[in-house]
Amino acid sequence: MANENHGSSREDAALMSHSPGTSHQNQPSSPKPVRVVQDLPDELVQAGWEKCWSKRESRPYYFNRFTNQSLWEMPLLGQHDVISDPLGLNAALVPAEVGVGDATAAAAAEGKSRKRKLSEEVQPSGNSVKKPKVDVPPTQPTPIASNTPGTPLLKLWGVSPEDKQQAALLRPTEVYWDLDIQTNAVIKQRPPSEVLPPHPEVELLRSQLMLKLRQHYQELCQQREGIDPPRESFNRWMLERKVVDKGTDPLLPSDCDPVVSPSMFREIMNDIPIRLSRIKFREEAKKLLFKYADAAKRLIESRSASPDSRKVVKWNVEDTFSWLRRDHLASKEDYMDRLEHLRKQCGPHVSAAAKDSVEGICSKIYHISLEYAKRIREKHLAILKEHAISAEVEAPPEAEDRLVYCFPVRLAIPSPPLPNVEMHVENNVVCVRYKGEMVKVSRNYFSKLWLLYRYSCIDDPGFERFLLRVWCLLCRYQMMCGVGLYEGTGLQGALPVHVFEALHKLFGVSFECFASPLNCYFKQYCSAFQDTDGYFGSRGEQSRFKRHQLILPAFDHEYRSGSQHVCKKEEMYYKAVHNTAVIFLQNNAGFAKWEPTAERLQELTTAYKHSGRTLAAASSAAAAPAPDDDREAAREQSTSRETTPNYPPAHQTQSGRGSSGSHGRWYGGRAA
């Protein structure tokens, strides 16, 4: 793909040599071009054109920072945008009558036509579907940043272009992406987003409050239940709340229904009265059995429980203590069997006694998050008001119902002036610091962020705000995943490079629905945060197509084995040990035709509750064919299930480490 930024020195031009497709035709050789006063029409400025001065030729020329194209004459107003309209489908036609004075315009039109033909030839052959006619997406006016003429790009960051070691910062040594692939995704025209622009002061406050919220969660678990928070449970709570949250804060949940998180509730209940771990030795099993019995006894005595529950738990605990004193030669398996028996007998009563307390923890964390979100928004609005920027966005004119190629998120509210940050390099890691808070990113991915910013950002041609926005981006994802070493890495992932290559080659895939600027392969993708990610190519949140979400509790539904072609019949089905999220993604036409109504959802839930294992066991246990009446009774008995509570009790879950995630099922509906 052609480069989309103007290098202002020879070293800066050499940095861009790794990006293929740069146009050098009719490009003046200018070692140190200088930007002159911009007197171009708004249409050309929005398309990326700027007027520069050639010292060698001593005359002005026109440069496109999106395509790196240089022209001696002023470009045509109808010249198309190769980013949003790579095929030139919406390019203005050149009149047939061209005089001598229009020779330059005719040559430009000829070059444009030739470029369009070449781009058509390199279209991936895997996508043979006829493309609908699309229009150029609307772009916001590009303000010209105040910058000293002739200032090299790297000097804006405090990096001298003469230092080759620091200039090599923007050359990746290992590449796990392909940002030259053009998009073939078509969307309906949309107005700019009304979210508030990111600011380092706001992001710093958000990170501090997020750390406090994590600390509150740990203290509540220790004080109320006497346990440490389940590992990664707070991060999973953040992801679950992010799906259902309708609040204004991009990170902290502030408008969720229900208030009590099923994910957080379930994970805390799994560790009550104590957290069970994997056992390797006999003495560990004996110690774990004693600790569980003692914790169950103390919990049932300190909580408001029914007399029957107290009686059952105390009797089983005393029986366990007597067995431990009596049997000194028990094996590891004997202790584990005894522990499983104790959990089955005491688990329901312990869970019932702790239910109100655990719900209180979940509710408390949510309301603290709500209060923090209000404080953050108040500070954000105060910063905008200080710089005379209104947070109220005028209602945009009714957009035409037309298709355009997908383009990055544009913000309707302009960004206020941003302070400075510090940057330095340690070995192969780039460190960006703001007011003592430092975030880190590898040199390769710093180069990737720089390329994404060049391709996508339209309000910062001088790159004065690049480092600040990198800091906000890294700080946001660090706070979402946690500050611990490798914390949160198991909650996200990406496909290997060769898989992306195959998807693009075989199916013409050029768009990722769930990614981030850090792990995306294509430069067009959807991500979790519009405000910080839009400058780096994010197309927004995919969840805008989300119509409904259905949660199937763990151990309340089954899956068919992947080895069903070789396994035994009684091993065909297995219980799901995690929740399953059934998410309906539909456009308007699909929602009108296949709306997830309550009746349809109930029928789907009932279908999930049919136990394939029970049916298989019943069919294999039958030695002879039964009469029709007996067969019908057996079928009704096998499909009937006891009603399970909203939150599964702790004794129903596996022992060992906490769950690493949940299964997902995505249902999309789109009508022609």
Number of C-alpha atoms within 10 A of each C-alpha: 17 19 24 24 23 22 20 20 20 13 18 17 13 13 16 19 12 11 13 11 13 16 14 11 10 10 15 16 13 16 14 18 23 20 21 14 12 12 9 13 11 13 14 18 19 18 23 20 24 24 21 21 21 18 14 12 11 9 10 19 21 22 24 21 23 21 23 20 20 24 18 16 12 18 18 15 13 14 18 19 19 20 23 21 22 19 19 23 13 16 20 13 9 15 7 7 7 12 9 7 8 11 11 17 17 19 11 18 20 13 13 16 14 11 16 18 13 12 13 12 10 8 15 18 13 13 15 10 7 6 10 9 12 19 19 23 21 15 15 15 13 18 12 15 12 10 13 10 15 15 16 22 21 20 11 16 17 11 16 15 18 10 10 10 9 15 17 16 19 20 19 16 11 9 13 17 17 17 18 14 18 21 21 20 14 17 14 15 20 20 18 17 17 16 18 22 21 20 22 20 17 19 19 19 15 23 18 11 20 20 14 15 19 15 11 16 18 16 16 21 18 13 10 13 21 15 18 17 21 19 15 21 21 23 19 22 19 20 19 18 24 20 15 17 20 14 15 15 19 19 23 26 29 24 20 18 11 11 17 18 21 20 23 23 21 22 24 27 26 24 23 24 26 20 20 18 15 10 15 9 11 16 13 15 23 21 11 20 23 17 16 19 24 18 17 24 21 12 21 24 14 9 15 14 17 12 8 10 18 20 13 13 25 20 13 19 22 14 13 20 14 11 13 17 8 10 9 9 8 13 15 17 12 14 21 17 14 18 20 15 15 21 22 14 16 23 22 17 22 27 23 19 21 21 16 12 16 23 19 15 21 21 17 17 20 23 15 17 21 18 13 22 23 15 15 20 16 12 14 20 15 14 17 20 13 10 11 10 15 12 18 9 12 8 7 10 7 8 10 9 9 15 17 21 21 24 26 25 25 29 19 19 18 14 16 16 11 14 12 15 17 16 18 14 15 10 8 11 16 20 18 21 18 19 11 9 11 15 18 20 19 16 23 20 21 21 20 26 22 17 21 23 25 23 24 23 20 22 19 17 22 18 20 19 19 20 20 21 21 23 27 23 25 19 21 20 18 17 19 20 21 18 13 8 7 9 15 22 11 11 14 11 9 13 10 11 14 10 11 20 17 12 14 19 15 13 14 18 20 23 22 19 16 17 22 23 26 16 16 25 25 24 29 30 28 26 23 21 19 26 23 26 29 26 28 30 30 31 24 24 17 16 19 10 15 18 16 16 18 15 13 19 21 20 17 20 23 19 13 14 13 10 10 12 9 10 12 10 14 16 16 18 21 16 14 18 19 20 21 20 17 16 19 22 20 24 16 14 13 15 19 13 12 16 17 18 10 9 9 12 15 12 12 13 15 13 12 15 16 17 20 22 19 16 17 16 14 16 16 12 9 10 7 8 9 11 8 9 9 11 15 12 10 15 15 11 13 18 15 11 13 5 7 11 8 10 17 21 20 23 22 15 19 14 16 12 13 19 17 13 17 16 13 13 13 11 13 16 17 14 12 4
